[in-house]
Amino acid sequence: MAPPKKKLQGLVAATITPMTEHGEINFSVIGQYVDYLVEEQGVKNIFVNGTTGEGLSLSVSERRQVAEEWVAKGRNKLDQVVIHVGALSLKDSQELARHAAEIGADGIAVIAPFFLKPTNKDILINFLKEVATAAPALPFYYYHIPALTGVKIRAEELLDGIQDKIPTFQGLKFSDTDLLDFGQCVDQNRQQQFAFLFGVDEQLLSALVMGATGAVGFGVSQTKAIMTLVSGIPMGPPRPPLQKASREFIDDAKAKLKSLDFLSSTDLKDGNLESYS
């Protein structure tokens, strides 16, 4: 296994998938997005096609294209590009994992399948192992987000002995409010030097005290609107069934951001926010 260039830690941007007002992916602004993250925010690690990126609302073909664009535009600019390849279909996950390796991604992450669900730790690990095996040279991360998957297997239980089954396992993206579970993950796996990336923004300070090594936040509709305001890059609306942010939210956010001097210095064209009104 080729180890990561360095441990995945610090702020990891859960990237938005920019879209047009008609719901098509706006590939043309991803290069600009990379430059904004690196030059304006100092963020050089990204997590692509996750919750914030609406990965499960994209087709497999679209997910491949989005991953390709981020890897290509981030070359020599970003440190690590981790691609979320989780899907309901094992075959789709394996295809996406192989593709991530082929295009030069730095790691892959997988959520638990959430329609026909794994009912215990061993079943879930076997599923994850099948995906990891499709990209044997890439670091593998488990994306724990039980509020959306409905899979309640505790992360602490899952991590117990996981590298024996998945040698490429490098860490956990923990998006849950159960801080006891998170603390036990950290405490019981200190020697393994896993990456523990925390994904619930409201509890990040507590998680850092407990040993989180990084953060990957999430949220979609409002995040797209706010990112359009602060970056000047048109992120567009989300895909249904998600609904676009309301005009009231945008106006309120714009006023608050302006008072904090967080608005983009780039003049926002009305068209950048038209899709939200």
Secondary structure per residue as TSV (DSSP state, phi and psi in degrees):
chain	resnum	aa	ss	phi	psi
A	1	M	-	360.0	135.0
A	2	A	-	-84.4	114.8
A	3	P	-	-68.9	159.4
A	4	P	-	-62.0	152.9
A	5	K	S	-56.3	-36.7
A	6	K	S	-158.1	165.4
A	7	K	-	-60.1	135.8
A	8	L	-	-74.0	112.2
A	9	Q	-	-155.5	175.0
A	10	G	E	77.1	-158.0
A	11	L	E	-77.7	125.3
A	12	V	-	-116.7	118.4
A	13	A	E	-75.1	119.1
A	14	A	E	-80.8	99.6
A	15	T	-	-72.2	142.2
A	16	I	-	-77.2	148.0
A	17	T	-	-96.7	106.6
A	18	P	-	-63.7	139.4
A	19	M	B	-134.9	156.1
A	20	T	-	-78.9	171.4
A	21	E	T	-65.2	-14.8
A	22	H	T	-97.6	7.2
A	23	G	S	84.8	13.5
A	24	E	-	-94.6	149.6
A	25	I	B	-69.6	131.7
A	26	N	-	-97.3	80.7
A	27	F	G	-64.0	-23.5
A	28	S	G	-65.4	-18.8
A	29	V	G	-103.8	1.2
A	30	I	H	-66.3	-37.6
A	31	G	H	-60.8	-42.3
A	32	Q	H	-63.9	-37.9
A	33	Y	H	-63.0	-44.3
A	34	V	H	-57.2	-48.1
A	35	D	H	-62.3	-38.1
A	36	Y	I	-63.1	-46.5
A	37	L	I	-60.7	-45.7
A	38	V	I	-75.0	-49.7
A	39	E	I	-83.8	-35.4
A	40	E	I	-95.3	-32.8
A	41	Q	T	-110.9	-11.7
A	42	G	-	66.8	26.9
A	43	V	-	-103.6	124.2
A	44	K	-	-122.7	6.3
A	45	N	E	-120.8	136.5
A	46	I	E	-135.3	156.1
A	47	F	E	-124.0	110.3
A	48	V	E	-103.7	142.5
A	49	N	S	66.3	29.4
A	50	G	S	-90.0	-151.6
A	51	T	T	-62.0	-51.4
A	52	T	T	-62.3	-31.9
A	53	G	T	-84.9	4.9
A	54	E	T	56.2	35.2
A	55	G	G	-56.0	-38.8
A	56	L	G	-79.0	-5.0
A	57	S	G	-97.0	0.0
A	58	L	S	-102.3	152.7
A	59	S	-	-73.6	164.2
A	60	V	H	-59.1	-41.6
A	61	S	H	-61.0	-43.7
A	62	E	H	-65.6	-39.8
A	63	R	H	-62.1	-39.3
A	64	R	H	-63.1	-44.9
A	65	Q	H	-65.4	-40.9
A	66	V	H	-62.9	-45.6
A	67	A	H	-59.7	-44.7
A	68	E	H	-59.0	-42.3
A	69	E	H	-67.4	-42.4
A	70	W	H	-65.3	-42.3
A	71	V	H	-65.3	-43.7
A	72	A	H	-65.7	-48.5
A	73	K	H	-72.7	-23.5
A	74	G	H	-89.6	-5.3
A	75	R	T	-59.5	129.7
A	76	N	T	67.5	9.6
A	77	K	T	-122.6	-42.8
A	78	L	-	-97.2	148.1
A	79	D	S	-80.9	-49.6
A	80	Q	E	-139.2	132.4
A	81	V	E	-116.3	108.3
A	82	V	E	-100.9	128.8
A	83	I	E	-105.3	126.2
A	84	H	E	-78.9	124.5
A	85	V	-	-120.1	13.2
A	86	G	-	-66.1	146.1
A	87	A	-	-158.9	166.0
A	88	L	S	-69.0	-31.4
A	89	S	S	-94.9	126.4
A	90	L	H	-57.9	-41.1
A	91	K	H	-63.3	-39.6
A	92	D	H	-64.5	-43.6
A	93	S	H	-61.0	-42.5
A	94	Q	H	-66.0	-39.7
A	95	E	H	-61.6	-44.4
A	96	L	H	-67.4	-35.5
A	97	A	H	-65.5	-47.1
A	98	R	H	-60.6	-41.2
A	99	H	H	-63.8	-41.7
A	100	A	H	-58.6	-40.9
A	101	A	H	-66.2	-41.6
A	102	E	H	-63.3	-36.1
A	103	I	H	-88.6	-3.9
A	104	G	T	92.8	24.9
A	105	A	-	-65.4	162.8
A	106	D	S	-100.3	-4.0
A	107	G	E	176.7	165.3
A	108	I	E	-130.6	153.9
A	109	A	E	-133.2	152.5
A	110	V	E	-141.9	134.1
A	111	I	E	-89.2	166.0
A	112	A	-	-71.5	140.3
A	113	P	-	-61.7	138.9
A	114	F	-	-122.7	9.8
A	115	F	S	-102.9	-67.4
A	116	L	S	-90.0	98.6
A	117	K	-	-87.6	147.6
A	118	P	-	-68.0	140.0
A	119	T	-	-102.0	-7.8
A	120	N	S	-154.4	173.1
A	121	K	H	-57.0	-47.1
A	122	D	H	-62.7	-39.9
A	123	I	H	-65.9	-42.1
A	124	L	H	-65.5	-45.1
A	125	I	H	-62.0	-38.1
A	126	N	H	-62.9	-39.6
A	127	F	H	-63.6	-48.9
A	128	L	H	-61.0	-38.6
A	129	K	H	-62.9	-40.4
A	130	E	H	-62.3	-35.5
A	131	V	H	-73.1	-46.7
A	132	A	H	-59.1	-36.1
A	133	T	H	-64.8	-24.1
A	134	A	T	-72.8	-16.2
A	135	A	S	-136.7	68.7
A	136	P	T	-67.3	-12.6
A	137	A	T	-97.8	-3.1
A	138	L	S	-101.5	137.1
A	139	P	-	-56.7	140.8
A	140	F	E	-117.8	134.1
A	141	Y	E	-125.3	140.6
A	142	Y	E	-95.2	131.6
A	143	Y	E	-101.0	102.4
A	144	H	E	-93.9	107.7
A	145	I	-	-144.0	69.5
A	146	P	H	-63.5	-25.2
A	147	A	H	-63.2	-29.5
A	148	L	H	-98.4	-34.6
A	149	T	H	-84.3	-26.9
A	150	G	-	76.8	4.7
A	151	V	-	-91.2	111.1
A	152	K	-	-95.9	13.6
A	153	I	-	-63.9	122.7
A	154	R	-	-65.2	140.4
A	155	A	H	-63.3	-38.0
A	156	E	H	-59.4	-41.0
A	157	E	H	-66.9	-41.7
A	158	L	H	-63.6	-38.5
A	159	L	H	-72.9	-19.1
A	160	D	T	-63.3	106.0
A	161	G	T	76.5	15.5
A	162	I	H	-65.5	-32.2
A	163	Q	H	-70.0	-18.4
A	164	D	H	-67.2	-31.3
A	165	K	H	-95.2	-34.6
A	166	I	-	-127.1	87.9
A	167	P	T	-60.5	-24.0
A	168	T	T	-84.6	-0.2
A	169	F	E	-62.2	128.5
A	170	Q	E	-123.1	-12.5
A	171	G	E	167.6	-170.4
A	172	L	E	-137.0	132.2
A	173	K	E	-99.2	108.3
A	174	F	E	-102.6	103.6
A	175	S	-	-115.0	74.7
A	176	D	S	-152.6	157.3
A	177	T	S	-91.8	0.6
A	178	D	-	-80.6	88.3
A	179	L	H	-69.5	-24.8
A	180	L	H	-63.1	-45.9
A	181	D	H	-60.7	-45.3
A	182	F	H	-62.7	-45.7
A	183	G	H	-60.7	-37.8
A	184	Q	H	-69.5	-34.5
A	185	C	H	-57.9	-47.8
A	186	V	H	-67.0	-49.2
A	187	D	H	-63.3	-37.7
A	188	Q	T	-90.0	-0.8
A	189	N	T	-131.9	29.4
A	190	R	G	-63.3	-37.7
A	191	Q	G	-70.2	-24.2
A	192	Q	G	-78.3	-13.5
A	193	Q	T	58.0	37.7
A	194	F	-	-67.8	155.4
A	195	A	E	-84.1	127.9
A	196	F	E	-116.2	98.3
A	197	L	E	-99.7	123.3
A	198	F	E	-98.5	139.2
A	199	G	-	-121.0	10.5
A	200	V	-	-110.6	102.3
A	201	D	G	-54.6	-39.8
A	202	E	G	-65.4	-20.5
A	203	Q	G	-113.1	13.5
A	204	L	H	-61.1	-42.4
A	205	L	H	-60.5	-42.8
A	206	S	H	-62.9	-41.4
A	207	A	H	-65.7	-37.4
A	208	L	H	-63.3	-40.2
A	209	V	H	-61.6	-34.9
A	210	M	H	-81.9	-7.8
A	211	G	T	119.1	10.9
A	212	A	-	-58.7	138.6
A	213	T	-	-100.1	-4.5
A	214	G	E	-173.6	179.4
A	215	A	E	-141.2	137.9
A	216	V	-	-134.3	96.7
A	217	G	-	-77.1	173.7
A	218	F	-	-154.8	170.5
A	219	G	-	142.8	147.9
A	220	V	S	-121.8	-70.9
A	221	S	H	-58.1	-53.5
A	222	Q	H	-67.8	-35.8
A	223	T	H	-63.2	-39.7
A	224	K	H	-61.9	-42.2
A	225	A	H	-65.5	-45.1
A	226	I	H	-67.2	-40.7
A	227	M	H	-63.7	-34.8
A	228	T	H	-62.6	-41.3
A	229	L	H	-66.9	-47.4
A	230	V	H	-81.6	-26.0
A	231	S	H	-101.5	-22.8
A	232	G	-	79.8	2.6
A	233	I	-	-96.3	125.6
A	234	P	-	-70.9	109.6
A	235	M	-	-89.3	-19.2
A	236	G	-	75.8	178.4
A	237	P	-	-83.2	166.8
A	238	P	-	-79.1	169.3
A	239	R	-	-84.7	146.3
A	240	P	T	-57.7	146.6
A	241	P	T	-83.6	-3.2
A	242	L	S	-66.2	148.4
A	243	Q	-	-108.8	147.8
A	244	K	-	-67.2	155.3
A	245	A	-	-63.4	145.9
A	246	S	-	-74.6	157.3
A	247	R	H	-60.8	-37.6
A	248	E	H	-60.1	-44.3
A	249	F	H	-62.2	-44.5
A	250	I	H	-63.2	-44.9
A	251	D	H	-63.1	-41.6
A	252	D	H	-66.0	-44.0
A	253	A	H	-64.4	-40.5
A	254	K	H	-62.7	-41.6
A	255	A	H	-64.6	-43.5
A	256	K	H	-67.7	-41.8
A	257	L	H	-65.0	-37.4
A	258	K	H	-64.6	-40.0
A	259	S	H	-66.5	-25.7
A	260	L	T	-95.7	2.0
A	261	D	T	61.0	38.1
A	262	F	-	-102.8	-2.9
A	263	L	S	-71.2	149.6
A	264	S	-	-61.0	142.6
A	265	S	S	-73.9	-16.4
A	266	T	S	-72.4	133.2
A	267	D	-	-66.3	121.4
A	268	L	-	-80.2	124.9
A	269	K	-	-79.8	148.2
A	270	D	H	-54.9	-33.0
A	271	G	H	-62.8	-25.4
A	272	N	H	-64.6	-26.9
A	273	L	H	-116.2	1.7
A	274	E	H	-56.3	-37.9
A	275	S	T	-68.9	-8.9
A	276	Y	T	-98.6	-13.9
A	277	S	-	-86.5	360.0
